[in-house]
């Protein structure tokens, strides 16, 4: 019969197994459910075992780190993101301590955890390679698994494959080791299918580190191993040659930087802005998790932004400040160095199974650190959580410090209280996200009162949620309650005054309430704080100034906006992918400026504005990030044009999503005084909101019956499917024309 201690060990082990296997399927822990499940699993495991860092130095470092991180959090630019980042950071630390404690108490737990990590990678690789519906998006040709991003899948497969290698290294030679290596080969093949160049770099560096630490193992057969390494390098160069040769040719003619891959250029710009952020906030940073918000103020080129600088060390420095980031990075490197030093103090001869596992885990962790220096990994919770588990497994080989003892009653009580706080915060935030989703559904169904009730609960459960306040503003505006909308928007801007998105939200609410002067002030703060981030910041300011009768200022701010977002830049393919609605927003700005130019007597500028607005409002025939399907469905605008241009309802059905095709779509009614069947033609796009998978489009139609014609406004929602862009439902046709 199992003892209570044994049952607690088994329960904690199963919780970690479930987290590492199931978490990838919640978008790698990026969904509210995935983040909450991770926090709860680790908190419950720690409650069962009460692991704490041993030794005075470890406890002093932990207390110092908590103090520095608390100071950084107190100055955060985005409180909601900071709370989430601190929840996850505490979870990673506890996961590592829990894994260390499990392996120390039960040596068999090491192989158990490594097998669970390998199983998670196998499921991701196998699931990504199984045939299924084609992916609709930018990364349709590579393996992304459940993460939606190939480099994130590569990061997880690198850790899981490394865990499999460590597991196989501790097995005796024979069928079991062969089976383990075969399973590792499956994850390696999945990693290759991600086409992640950063992962290949990390694997090479990790291999060198393993070779250095395990030289006693391969040195007697060094010629064989070196020959294999040279063959692998030659195969890699042969595979990269088709990309390297054109790159060298472009470098000779256009220059080295211009010849680089666009993604490298993009990352180079963000790294430069990140360095500037660190120089301006060296001590306390911009706040844990606040990098995406802070980057808006440092971005100097449009359509180059991100939630991560693709360098975990720089991200930590920017968010936590140099002292806290130095303590975290230095502590982690010191831990790896201590483990490596202990693994190196081995008797002559072939290392034993336990030492082989430790050395392999060290090499994998080093490879993961290098991969985190060139790719987006830290923002996917399952990757740092898995790395923390591996670090905890490796640190179990270190003996407890002299004089260390089990935590006392006070320490266990404090740990239990902290775990309750962590679990409570995670559950409240998850419940808030459920209320937010219910509010979104209620808004879509036209239930404004129900939406506001759900949002009120969402804010009670998570008072710092910007998303809840943003939707609350829209719910108040839909209910024609502008005063309540303004109050909700101003509260959001008070919570995060340096977030340009909160300033824009306040400006939009004030403009809807008719206070265009105050709206212009908020829009100006957004546009000045993040001039190259979003065209809508400038558009809101120009429109507010125009409505306020400040024509000269409106023309001046439009000139500034047009210098940053010229038509040539807005029409480029990356702008079409990242912000497909900017083309039509710029056309709207030209329509606003047209009467202002006329009133100022600048007829040449008025003529240019009229030409540009007509050109930019024409439907774009290019796909958004990816293209598929018939020519008529390659873009949402083409699908709309095909729907309205169809001669009858049966012809229009082919542009509807399959679930709506049995329904006869609504067609334009006969014009007043006419009995002839009218024909509709898409003339221009007024606005487009959304991304590469779903958009909502407001558009203008010319309806004619051969003798009379009239303009009508319409709106539709379209979705990117295996057949291309299709209407998610029949569009709404309004009895009036679109606003100018």
Secondary structure, DSSP 8 states (H G I E B T S, - for coil): ---HHHHHHHHHHHHHHHHHHHGGGTGGGTSHHHHHHHHHHHHHHHHHH-----SHHHHHHHHHHHHHHHHHHHT-S-HHHHHHHHHHHHHHHHHHHHHHHHHHH-THHHHHHHHHHHHHHHHHHHHHHS--S---STTTTS--GGGTSHHHHHHHHHHHHHHHHHHHHTS-TTHHHHHHHHHHHHHHHHHHHHT-HHHHHHHHHHHHHHHHHTHHHHGGGHHHHHHHHHHHHHHHHHHHHHHHHHHHHHHHHH-HHHHS-HHHHHHHHHHHHHHHHHHHSTTT-S-TT-HHHHHHHH--STT---S--S-HHHHHHHHH-HHHHHHHHHHHHHHHHHHHHHHH---SSS--HHHHHHHHHHHHHHHHHHHHTTS--TTSHHHHHHHHHHHHHHHTTS---TT-----HHHHHHHHHHHHHHHHHHHHHHHHHHHHHHHHHHHHTT-HHHHHHHHHHHHHH-TT-HHHHHHHHHHHHHTT-HHHHHHHHHHHHHHTTT-HHHHHHHHHHHHHTT-HHHHHHHHHHHHHHTTTT-HHHHHHHHHHHHHTT-HHHHHHHHHHHHHHS-HHHHTSHHHHHH-TTHHHHHHHHHHHHHHHHHHTT-HHHHHHHHHHHHHHTS---S-SS---S-GGGSSHHHHHHHHHHSSSHHHHGGGB-GGGTTS--------TT--S--EEEEEEEEEEEE-SSEEEEEEEEEEE-SS-EEEEEEEEEEEEETTEEEESS--EE-SS----
